[in-house]
Amino acid sequence: DGGITQSPKYLFRKEGQNVTLSCEQNLNHDAMYWYRQDPGQGLRLIYYSQIVNDFQKGDIAEGYSVSREKKESFPLTVTSAQKNPTAFYLCASSMGTGKGAKNIQYFGAGTRLSVL
Amino acid sequence: AQSVTQLDSQVPVFEEAPVELRCNYSSSVSVYLFWYVQYPNQGLQLLLKYLSGSTLVKGINGFEAEFNKSQTSFHLRKPSVHISDTAEYFCAVSDMNTGFQKLVFGTGTRLLVSP
């Protein structure tokens, strides 16, 4: 089955700890994205990557880091600098960037991060 | 920059009744428009999209939406809802002219369908 796999489904972070959320896609999509979802606030873009070995900050990148070493993988690290990490994190991918239907974003099932 | 307003945070409705979820957007440029649905503890699933052409767009699960450029609206409708439609619905827009498709989301509308 083609799709986007996020793991783990639930994750707990201790104070001062970095944690990494996994996102893997087998859709052969060039672009990948990370969003944070908080109740009543919709989704906000953290980072995005249009191509391997390249990524850009989104609207709320502080306290987060990413890498894009492989086309199918876009892991997100929530660092200790992120003081309010409790949220639902969603990964998405699209065929590419630019105009048109090929850039529709498809989402994974999400990872819920909580602070102990 | 774009913004999206979903005025109703929650819409309760009885099964088999019609429903409309409102979405208004603000943008200085032409936009693409989307509705996504999120079931509890799951990711977002694309319901429908407006890219160009007919302003009445049909999506999955019997939903449809109409793009009204003069009113900058993209309201979602279903003539008869089911219990299984209970979920959160997000309206989103992206700038038609940029090379990167950044989605701007509304804050969501929770649809509660009761028997």
Boltz contact constraints between the chains, C-beta under 6 A:
constraints:
  - contact:
      token1: [A, 40]
      token2: [B, 107]
      max_distance: 6.0
  - contact:
      token1: [A, 42]
      token2: [B, 105]
      max_distance: 6.0
  - contact:
      token1: [A, 42]
      token2: [B, 106]
      max_distance: 6.0
  - contact:
      token1: [A, 42]
      token2: [B, 107]
      max_distance: 6.0
  - contact:
      token1: [A, 42]
      token2: [B, 108]
      max_distance: 6.0
  - contact:
      token1: [A, 43]
      token2: [B, 105]
      max_distance: 6.0
  - contact:
      token1: [A, 90]
      token2: [B, 43]
      max_distance: 6.0
  - contact:
      token1: [A, 97]
      token2: [B, 99]
      max_distance: 6.0
  - contact:
      token1: [A, 97]
      token2: [B, 100]
      max_distance: 6.0
  - contact:
      token1: [A, 97]
      token2: [B, 101]
      max_distance: 6.0
  - contact:
      token1: [A, 98]
      token2: [B, 99]
      max_distance: 6.0
  - contact:
      token1: [A, 101]
      token2: [B, 51]
      max_distance: 6.0
  - contact:
      token1: [A, 103]
      token2: [B, 101]
      max_distance: 6.0
  - contact:
      token1: [A, 107]
      token2: [B, 43]
      max_distance: 6.0
  - contact:
      token1: [A, 107]
      token2: [B, 44]
      max_distance: 6.0
  - contact:
      token1: [A, 108]
      token2: [B, 43]
      max_distance: 6.0
  - contact:
      token1: [A, 109]
      token2: [B, 42]
      max_distance: 6.0
  - contact:
      token1: [A, 109]
      token2: [B, 43]
      max_distance: 6.0
  - contact:
      token1: [A, 110]
      token2: [B, 43]
      max_distance: 6.0
